[in-house]
Amino acid sequence: MDTANFLFVSADAALITDLAWQVHREDHAVKYYIESETDREIGDGFVPKTDDWRAEVDWADVIVFDDIWVGPDVGTGALAQELREEGHAVVGGTPNTDRLEADRGYAMEVLEAHGVNTVEHHVFREFEAGIRHVRENPAPYVIKPLGEVQNVKRLLYVGNEDDGSDVVDVLKAYEKAWGHRMKGFQLQRKVEGVEVAICGFFDGNEFVDRANFNFEHKKLFPGNIGPSTGEMGTSMFWAGRNRLFEETLGKIEGWLAEEGYVGSIDINCIVNETGIYPLEFTPRFGYPTIALQEESIESSTAEFFRDLAHGNAPEPAVHGGYQIAVRVVLPPFPFDDEETYDENSRNAAVVFESESREGSHASGASVTSSGVAPDGIHLEDTKRVDGQWRVAGESGMPIVVTGTGETMRAAREQAYDRLDDVVMPNMYYRDDIGERWVDGDGDRLQAWGYLGP
C-alpha cells in the first residue's frame, strides 16, 4: 500500500503505543497524542508525538482512538462519530457502543433485544438494595462496578458461597471504602463453564470474515489466584464465523452497522453444555489482546486498519495456529503506591540477553540498543532514551511477550523462551498462560459443538 498518515489518540491513559509503533515500523507516518500527563513519556523514542491531536485531524488519513474514556468520562465514541460525520476515516465507537461498556445493564438490554441469551443480572445504585437482593435470593453472584470505577479491576468480585454471604460481606466493605466513587454496580448470577471472549473487527458495515477467540487470564498469580488485574495474559486463535460467533456478535451485526461502529469489539462469555452466556462487552481494543492480534496478523497491520477505517472489507492474512501473550509487570502492580514504584520500577532498564534476532515484522524494524527489535516483544509502558529501553509512566506494565505455534503448547514454549531473554529487576509474570486450553478447555468447547470449522 502507499504510505499513509496515521493519528493515534489516547484521550486518557496511553494504551495504543504498540500499535502505533508497529504502523511506524511499516514505514507509515505516525503521530501519537497522549492526554494523561503522567503517561506522556510513554512511547518516547519509539513513535513521533503531537501535543494537539485536533490540529492533526486534516493531516491524518486514519484516526485511531484506543479506549472509550476522555479523562474520567466516557466520550471517545462521540468524538469518533463527529469526525466520521465530517468525512474522516476513524477507528472508534459511537456514544451507544461506548455505553455497552460503561452501562452493563444497557449492554444486556441490547443483547436481549437481538435474541441473545443472557445471565440473570440486576443493576443497583444503592448498596443496601443489592445486599437485600442477595439475602432474598441466595446464590453465588459476580459483582461488577459501573462507570469510571470499573477501571479498578481488582474490584470485580466473583462469589463462591452458595448463600451469597461472601458477596454481602464484599458489598459492605465496598460501601465503606469505595462508596464515594462507586455510583452503581451490577450483580450477575455466577455461571460455571469455560470463559471465552469472541472478538470481531467491524468496518462500519460488516464484520471481517476472520473472528478472534481469546481466553483472558485476569488474576495476578498462576492458578488464577490473587487480585484481579486488567489482564495478565491471553491465549487465542482465529477461526471462521462458528457457532460461538453467530450466537453472540453475529446477532448484533445489523445494530453495529446502524451505529456505524468501526474497530474491535469483544464479548466475554461463559460457555457450557447448556448454552452461551455473555458477561460483558469491550467495544474497543483489548489490552494486551491487541498486541497479540498484531503478532498474529501476517499481512500489513497498517493496511488492515486503513481498510477497516475506510469500510473497505479488509481481508487480513492471520496465523493459522495458536497464540499467547504474557504481560510482564513490576512493583507495585496492580496497586498504586508511588513510593514503591519510585524505589523499584521508575526508569528501570529493559534489557534483552539475546538482541541478535530479526524483528517479527521486517519492514522498517525499530531497534533495541544493539540494533534490532527482539521477536515477540511488544510495548506497553516503555520509552527509549539514548537507545536504551526504559520503564515509563506509573503503572508498572512495561512490555508484553508473545508466541505463536501450531499448537497451544508450541505457542507457550515460544513465548516463555522469549521471556527468558528479558532482564528487569523485580519483574514478575504468570507462567501458566494457555494452560487452561491444554488442560481441557479446548476439548470441552469442541465436545459441546461450539467451535466448528
Backbone torsions as a table, in degrees:
resi	resn	phi	psi	omega
1	MET	NA	156.1	175.9
2	ASP	-68.5	156.7	178.6
3	THR	-61.4	134.8	179.9
4	ALA	-125.2	161.4	178.5
5	ASN	-102.9	122.5	-178.1
6	PHE	-115.4	127.5	175.1
7	LEU	-110.5	117.1	178.6
8	PHE	-102.8	132.8	-174.2
9	VAL	-125.1	117.1	168.4
10	SER	-104.0	97.2	-175.8
11	ALA	-78.4	-1.3	172.8
12	ASP	-138.8	-116.6	179.6
13	ALA	-72.6	155.3	179.3
14	ALA	-79.2	115.1	-177.4
15	LEU	-124.5	-25.6	-166.4
16	ILE	-102.5	18.3	-175.7
17	THR	-54.9	-44.2	-174.0
18	ASP	-66.0	-40.5	178.0
19	LEU	-64.9	-41.1	177.1
20	ALA	-61.0	-41.1	179.0
21	TRP	-63.9	-42.6	179.8
22	GLN	-62.5	-46.2	178.8
23	VAL	-63.0	-39.5	177.4
24	HIS	-62.7	-39.9	179.3
25	ARG	-68.1	-19.3	176.1
26	GLU	-88.9	16.5	172.1
27	ASP	71.8	31.0	173.4
28	HIS	-105.1	155.6	178.7
29	ALA	-76.4	130.4	-176.0
30	VAL	-130.4	139.3	167.5
31	LYS	-133.0	135.2	-173.6
32	TYR	-124.9	128.3	178.4
33	TYR	-112.8	135.0	177.1
34	ILE	-126.5	121.7	-178.5
35	GLU	-76.5	-43.5	-174.7
36	SER	-63.7	122.1	-177.3
37	GLU	-62.0	-37.1	-178.2
38	THR	-74.7	-14.1	-178.9
39	ASP	-103.7	-2.0	-168.8
40	ARG	-65.9	-20.3	177.8
41	GLU	-80.2	-14.8	-179.8
42	ILE	-62.2	132.0	-179.3
43	GLY	87.3	-7.6	177.2
44	ASP	-56.9	136.0	-179.7
45	GLY	84.9	-10.2	178.0
46	PHE	-108.5	-42.4	-177.7
47	VAL	-134.0	147.5	174.5
48	PRO	-65.5	146.3	-176.4
49	LYS	-115.5	163.8	170.3
50	THR	-137.4	146.9	178.8
51	ASP	-92.7	-6.7	-175.6
52	ASP	-146.2	94.9	-174.5
53	TRP	-68.7	-31.7	-179.2
54	ARG	-64.6	-29.8	179.1
55	ALA	-71.4	-14.2	-177.0
56	GLU	-102.9	0.0	-174.2
57	VAL	-59.3	-44.9	-178.6
58	ASP	-71.0	-25.5	176.4
59	TRP	-70.1	-32.8	-169.5
60	ALA	-79.0	137.5	168.2
61	ASP	-85.0	-28.7	179.2
62	VAL	-140.2	132.4	176.2
63	ILE	-114.0	130.3	-175.9
64	VAL	-123.2	119.2	171.8
65	PHE	-95.0	142.1	-172.7
66	ASP	-100.6	-11.4	-174.3
67	ASP	-157.4	179.7	179.2
68	ILE	-94.4	-7.2	-170.2
69	TRP	-95.8	137.7	169.1
70	VAL	-115.6	95.1	-169.7
71	GLY	62.5	-132.6	-178.5
72	PRO	-83.3	0.1	-174.0
73	ASP	-114.9	150.8	171.7
74	VAL	-71.1	137.9	-178.6
75	GLY	179.1	-7.7	-178.0
76	THR	-69.1	-26.1	177.2
77	GLY	-60.8	-40.5	178.1
78	ALA	-66.4	-39.9	177.6
79	LEU	-63.4	-45.5	-179.0
80	ALA	-63.8	-42.4	179.6
81	GLN	-62.4	-43.0	179.3
82	GLU	-61.7	-43.5	-179.4
83	LEU	-67.1	-38.3	177.4
84	ARG	-63.9	-39.8	178.6
85	GLU	-64.0	-25.2	177.3
86	GLU	-85.1	-2.3	176.4
87	GLY	100.4	9.2	-179.5
88	HIS	-89.6	150.7	175.9
89	ALA	-88.7	117.3	-170.6
90	VAL	-131.5	134.3	165.5
91	VAL	-95.1	110.7	-176.6
92	GLY	173.2	174.3	-171.2
93	GLY	-95.3	-153.1	176.1
94	THR	-137.8	168.5	176.4
95	PRO	-56.1	-38.5	-179.0
96	ASN	-72.1	-36.7	178.8
97	THR	-73.4	-33.7	171.3
98	ASP	-55.9	-40.2	-175.4
99	ARG	-66.1	-23.8	177.1
100	LEU	-57.0	-34.9	-179.7
101	GLU	-89.9	-39.7	-174.6
102	ALA	-76.5	-26.8	-176.4
103	ASP	-127.9	93.2	-173.2
104	ARG	-65.5	-30.8	176.8
105	GLY	-64.4	-42.9	176.8
106	TYR	-61.1	-41.5	179.7
107	ALA	-58.6	-42.7	179.2
108	MET	-66.8	-35.0	177.5
109	GLU	-63.4	-41.8	178.7
110	VAL	-62.5	-45.1	179.6
111	LEU	-61.9	-47.0	-178.2
112	GLU	-63.6	-36.6	179.8
113	ALA	-66.3	-20.1	-179.5
114	HIS	-110.1	19.6	171.9
115	GLY	79.2	22.4	178.2
116	VAL	-96.6	130.9	176.8
117	ASN	-66.4	141.7	178.6
118	THR	-130.3	158.8	175.3
119	VAL	-76.3	148.8	174.1
120	GLU	-55.4	129.9	-175.5
121	HIS	-149.3	151.4	179.1
122	HIS	-144.3	137.5	177.7
123	VAL	-102.9	134.5	-179.7
124	PHE	-127.3	143.3	175.6
125	ARG	-103.9	-12.7	180.0
126	GLU	-126.6	138.0	-177.4
127	PHE	-63.1	-40.8	-176.9
128	GLU	-61.4	-38.1	179.0
129	ALA	-65.1	-39.9	177.8
130	GLY	-66.8	-42.5	178.4
131	ILE	-62.2	-42.5	179.2
132	ARG	-62.7	-40.0	179.4
133	HIS	-61.8	-43.3	-179.2
134	VAL	-65.0	-42.3	-179.4
135	ARG	-65.9	-34.6	179.9
136	GLU	-82.4	-19.0	-178.8
137	ASN	-133.9	66.7	-172.8
138	PRO	-60.9	129.8	-179.7
139	ALA	-177.8	165.4	171.9
140	PRO	-72.9	135.5	179.0
141	TYR	-130.0	161.0	171.1
142	VAL	-109.0	129.6	177.0
143	ILE	-94.7	123.4	179.3
144	LYS	-126.7	107.8	178.7
145	PRO	-61.7	152.9	179.4
146	LEU	-108.2	157.5	174.4
147	GLY	74.0	-155.3	-172.3
148	GLU	-58.5	-35.7	-175.5
149	VAL	-70.2	-13.4	177.8
150	GLN	-64.8	-16.0	176.5
151	ASN	-71.7	-14.5	172.3
152	VAL	-82.9	86.9	-166.7
153	LYS	-61.8	-26.6	-177.5
154	ARG	-69.7	-8.8	178.4
155	LEU	-80.2	-16.3	173.9
156	LEU	-66.5	127.5	-177.1
157	TYR	-128.5	130.6	177.9
158	VAL	-105.5	114.4	-177.0
159	GLY	-69.6	152.6	-178.9
160	ASN	-120.1	-24.0	-173.7
161	GLU	-86.3	137.3	-178.3
162	ASP	-64.1	-27.2	-179.7
163	ASP	-92.7	1.0	178.4
164	GLY	75.0	9.6	-175.0
165	SER	-63.4	-35.1	179.0
166	ASP	-68.9	-33.3	177.5
167	VAL	-65.8	-41.5	176.6
168	VAL	-59.4	-45.3	-179.3
169	ASP	-62.6	-41.5	-179.0
170	VAL	-67.6	-41.1	178.1
171	LEU	-61.5	-39.8	177.9
172	LYS	-63.4	-40.6	179.3
173	ALA	-67.0	-40.3	179.3
174	TYR	-64.8	-36.6	180.0
175	GLU	-61.4	-39.5	-179.7
176	LYS	-72.6	-43.8	-172.5
177	ALA	-89.0	-29.7	-171.5
178	TRP	-127.1	6.2	-175.6
179	GLY	-57.4	-29.3	-179.0
180	HIS	-75.0	-17.4	-177.6
181	ARG	-115.4	-31.6	-176.7
182	MET	-83.7	99.2	-174.4
183	LYS	-84.4	-3.8	178.3
184	GLY	176.7	168.0	179.5
185	PHE	-156.9	157.0	175.3
186	GLN	-108.4	135.2	169.1
187	LEU	-102.7	121.3	-177.7
188	GLN	-118.3	129.6	179.9
189	ARG	-60.0	131.0	-178.8
190	LYS	-72.1	134.5	178.7
191	VAL	-124.4	135.5	178.3
192	GLU	-90.3	146.4	177.4
193	GLY	156.2	-157.2	178.0
194	VAL	-95.4	127.4	177.1
195	GLU	-88.6	123.5	-178.7
196	VAL	-144.2	141.0	177.0
197	ALA	-107.9	131.7	176.4
198	ILE	-100.9	121.8	-175.1
199	CYS	-120.9	130.3	175.9
200	GLY	-126.6	153.1	173.7
201	PHE	-106.0	125.6	-172.7
202	PHE	-113.4	133.2	-174.4
203	ASP	-103.0	19.6	-178.7
204	GLY	95.9	-19.3	-179.6
205	ASN	-123.5	-39.5	-175.3
206	GLU	-159.0	168.6	176.9
207	PHE	-79.8	145.4	167.9
208	VAL	-61.1	144.2	-171.9
209	ASP	-59.2	-39.2	-178.2
210	ARG	-85.1	124.9	176.3
211	ALA	-100.6	157.8	-176.8
212	ASN	-116.9	131.6	-178.3
213	PHE	-118.8	118.7	-173.4
214	ASN	-132.0	156.9	-172.8
215	PHE	-126.6	108.4	-175.1
216	GLU	-82.4	149.4	176.9
217	HIS	-123.6	94.3	-166.2
218	LYS	-91.2	-25.4	-178.2
219	LYS	-76.7	155.9	-173.5
220	LEU	-69.6	-38.9	-170.3
221	PHE	-107.1	156.0	174.4
222	PRO	-55.3	149.8	-176.9
223	GLY	82.8	9.5	179.8
224	ASN	61.2	47.9	-177.5
225	ILE	-117.5	148.8	173.1
226	GLY	101.5	-171.4	-177.5
227	PRO	-68.9	152.2	174.9
228	SER	-72.5	141.4	174.6
229	THR	-118.8	176.3	171.1
230	GLY	-56.9	-47.2	174.6
231	GLU	176.7	140.5	177.9
232	MET	-103.2	-8.3	178.6
233	GLY	168.2	168.1	-175.1
234	THR	-145.3	141.3	166.0
235	SER	-116.3	152.5	-174.2
236	MET	-161.7	169.7	168.0
237	PHE	-154.7	163.1	176.5
238	TRP	-106.1	146.5	178.9
239	ALA	-156.3	-179.1	178.5
240	GLY	-82.6	-168.7	-176.2
241	ARG	-82.1	76.2	-177.6
242	ASN	-81.1	-171.6	-176.5
243	ARG	-61.2	-39.3	178.2
244	LEU	-57.1	-43.3	-179.5
245	PHE	-71.0	-49.3	-173.0
246	GLU	-63.8	-31.6	-177.9
247	GLU	-87.9	1.8	179.6
248	THR	-128.7	-92.0	-178.1
249	LEU	-60.9	-35.3	-179.2
250	GLY	-57.6	-30.7	-177.4
251	LYS	-78.2	-16.3	178.7
252	ILE	-110.2	14.9	-179.4
253	GLU	-59.5	-43.2	179.0
254	GLY	-64.6	-39.6	178.5
255	TRP	-63.3	-43.0	178.8
256	LEU	-64.1	-36.7	177.4
257	ALA	-65.0	-40.7	176.8
258	GLU	-62.6	-36.3	178.6
259	GLU	-72.6	-27.9	-174.2
260	GLY	78.5	28.0	-178.4
261	TYR	-64.9	142.7	175.9
262	VAL	-137.5	123.1	176.7
263	GLY	137.4	-162.2	179.3
264	SER	-86.9	136.5	172.4
265	ILE	-137.5	134.9	-169.7
266	ASP	-128.9	137.1	174.7
267	ILE	-125.4	117.6	-177.9
268	ASN	-86.5	134.6	-172.7
269	CYS	-136.1	156.9	163.3
270	ILE	-105.2	130.5	-176.9
271	VAL	-121.5	133.3	172.3
272	ASN	-142.2	-171.2	-174.4
273	GLU	-67.3	-15.5	-178.2
274	THR	-97.2	-16.4	-179.7
275	GLY	165.4	-178.1	178.4
276	ILE	-109.3	127.6	-174.3
277	TYR	-124.1	99.2	179.3
278	PRO	-62.1	141.0	-179.4
279	LEU	-109.6	-45.8	-175.8
280	GLU	-165.1	156.3	177.4
281	PHE	-99.1	151.1	163.1
282	THR	-125.8	91.4	-177.1
283	PRO	-86.4	58.8	-175.9
284	ARG	-175.0	-176.0	172.6
285	PHE	-66.1	148.2	170.2
286	GLY	-97.9	151.9	-179.0
287	TYR	-129.9	122.9	11.3
288	PRO	-91.7	20.5	-176.2
289	THR	-55.8	-40.8	-176.4
290	ILE	-63.1	-35.5	178.3
291	ALA	-63.0	-39.7	179.4
292	LEU	-71.5	-36.5	176.0
293	GLN	-64.3	-41.2	174.6
294	GLU	-57.2	-46.8	-178.2
295	GLU	-59.4	-34.0	-173.8
296	SER	-95.3	-5.8	171.6
297	ILE	-84.3	111.8	-171.9
298	GLU	-89.7	-10.9	173.0
299	SER	-93.7	-172.2	-177.1
300	SER	-67.2	123.4	176.7
301	THR	-65.8	-42.4	-179.1
302	ALA	-62.6	-42.5	179.5
303	GLU	-63.5	-39.2	178.7
304	PHE	-59.5	-48.2	-176.5
305	PHE	-76.2	-29.0	173.4
306	ARG	-64.8	-46.9	179.5
307	ASP	-64.8	-37.1	179.0
308	LEU	-61.5	-48.3	-177.0
309	ALA	-65.4	-29.6	-178.9
310	HIS	-93.6	3.3	179.2
311	GLY	68.5	34.9	-174.6
312	ASN	-99.3	24.4	176.4
313	ALA	47.4	65.6	-177.7
314	PRO	-62.9	150.2	178.7
315	GLU	-129.0	75.3	-177.0
316	PRO	-69.4	147.1	169.5
317	ALA	-86.4	124.3	-176.5
318	VAL	-120.8	156.3	178.5
319	HIS	-61.8	134.2	-173.8
320	GLY	-86.3	-3.3	-177.9
321	GLY	-105.7	-125.3	-175.6
322	TYR	-126.1	157.3	-177.9
323	GLN	-141.4	148.3	171.8
324	ILE	-136.7	152.2	175.0
325	ALA	-128.9	139.1	179.4
326	VAL	-122.5	122.0	177.9
327	ARG	-83.9	127.6	177.5
328	VAL	-100.7	126.9	-173.7
329	VAL	-128.5	168.7	-177.9
330	LEU	-133.3	159.6	178.1
331	PRO	-59.2	143.3	5.5
332	PRO	-99.9	21.0	-176.9
333	PHE	-47.2	134.4	8.6
334	PRO	-95.5	19.9	-177.2
335	PHE	-101.2	166.9	178.0
336	ASP	-105.0	115.8	177.5
337	ASP	-152.5	97.0	-172.2
338	GLU	-60.6	-39.3	-179.0
339	GLU	-63.7	-44.9	178.9
340	THR	-63.5	-41.4	179.7
341	TYR	-64.1	-43.6	-179.9
342	ASP	-62.2	-39.0	-176.2
343	GLU	-75.5	-31.8	-169.6
344	ASN	-114.5	-24.0	-165.3
345	SER	-131.1	-32.0	-174.0
346	ARG	-59.1	127.5	178.7
347	ASN	62.1	16.6	177.6
348	ALA	-61.1	146.0	179.6
349	ALA	-77.5	140.4	172.7
350	VAL	-105.9	111.9	-172.1
351	VAL	-116.6	143.6	177.6
352	PHE	-118.5	125.3	-178.9
353	GLU	-66.5	-34.6	-179.6
354	SER	-118.8	101.6	-178.2
355	GLU	-114.7	40.4	-176.8
356	SER	-114.8	4.3	-177.1
357	ARG	-93.4	151.4	176.2
358	GLU	-73.4	148.2	175.8
359	GLY	-64.8	156.9	-176.6
360	SER	-71.0	-17.0	173.9
361	HIS	-123.6	107.7	-168.2
362	ALA	-71.2	-26.3	-171.8
363	SER	-66.9	109.5	175.4
364	GLY	62.1	37.7	-173.3
365	ALA	-59.3	131.0	173.4
366	SER	-75.8	168.3	-168.2
367	VAL	-126.4	159.0	166.2
368	THR	-91.6	-169.3	-176.4
369	SER	-63.1	-24.2	-178.8
370	SER	-97.4	-2.1	170.6
371	GLY	123.7	-13.1	-178.9
372	VAL	-137.1	162.3	175.6
373	ALA	-91.8	118.3	-178.7
374	PRO	-60.0	144.3	177.5
375	ASP	-57.6	137.8	169.6
376	GLY	71.4	14.2	178.6
377	ILE	-103.2	122.6	-176.7
378	HIS	-123.1	146.4	-174.6
379	LEU	-82.8	139.8	160.7
380	GLU	-122.3	-96.8	-177.0
381	ASP	-98.9	78.0	-174.3
382	THR	-138.5	149.6	173.0
383	LYS	-134.4	167.8	177.0
384	ARG	-126.0	123.7	-177.4
385	VAL	-124.2	117.2	-179.2
386	ASP	52.1	41.5	177.0
387	GLY	84.3	-9.0	-178.1
388	GLN	-99.9	129.1	174.2
389	TRP	-72.9	134.2	178.6
390	ARG	-138.3	153.3	177.7
391	VAL	-68.8	137.2	-178.4
392	ALA	-127.3	173.7	178.6
393	GLY	68.1	-155.7	-175.7
394	GLU	-136.4	11.9	-173.6
395	SER	-98.1	-17.6	179.9
396	GLY	73.3	36.5	178.1
397	MET	-128.3	75.5	-171.0
398	PRO	-73.2	-43.3	-173.3
399	ILE	-143.8	164.2	170.8
400	VAL	-124.3	136.8	179.0
401	VAL	-113.6	131.8	-174.8
402	THR	-120.7	161.9	174.8
403	GLY	-150.9	151.3	177.3
404	THR	-130.4	157.3	178.5
405	GLY	-170.8	166.4	178.2
406	GLU	-70.5	-21.8	174.3
407	THR	-127.2	164.0	177.2
408	MET	-64.9	-35.5	177.8
409	ARG	-60.9	-42.7	-179.3
410	ALA	-66.7	-39.3	177.3
411	ALA	-63.1	-41.5	177.5
412	ARG	-61.5	-45.5	-177.8
413	GLU	-60.6	-43.8	-179.2
414	GLN	-66.0	-44.6	-178.6
415	ALA	-62.4	-45.7	-176.6
416	TYR	-75.1	-26.9	170.8
417	ASP	-63.9	-42.5	177.4
418	ARG	-64.4	-36.5	-179.1
419	LEU	-66.6	-29.2	177.9
420	ASP	-62.5	-20.1	-179.9
421	ASP	-86.8	-7.2	-177.6
422	VAL	-89.6	130.3	-179.7
423	VAL	-124.0	113.5	172.9
424	MET	-144.6	128.5	176.0
425	PRO	-57.9	136.0	173.6
426	ASN	70.7	11.7	-178.6
427	MET	-74.3	152.0	175.5
428	TYR	-147.5	160.4	-175.3
429	TYR	-166.3	165.0	175.3
430	ARG	-84.2	137.2	-179.1
431	ASP	-103.1	15.3	-176.4
432	ASP	-122.4	19.3	-179.7
433	ILE	-64.4	128.2	-179.5
434	GLY	93.1	-12.5	-177.4
435	GLU	-66.9	-31.7	-179.1
436	ARG	-60.6	-38.2	177.8
437	TRP	-64.2	-47.4	-179.1
438	VAL	-63.1	-37.4	-175.6
439	ASP	-81.0	-1.3	173.5
440	GLY	144.9	-16.3	-179.2
441	ASP	-60.3	-42.0	179.8
442	GLY	-63.7	-42.9	179.2
443	ASP	-62.9	-39.6	-179.0
444	ARG	-66.6	-45.2	179.2
445	LEU	-61.8	-38.8	178.7
446	GLN	-67.9	-43.7	-178.6
447	ALA	-64.7	-33.6	179.8
448	TRP	-80.4	-5.6	174.1
449	GLY	84.2	23.5	-175.4
450	TYR	-91.7	-23.6	-171.4
451	LEU	-84.2	-50.1	176.7
452	GLY	64.4	-162.1	-178.0
453	PRO	-70.8	NA	NA
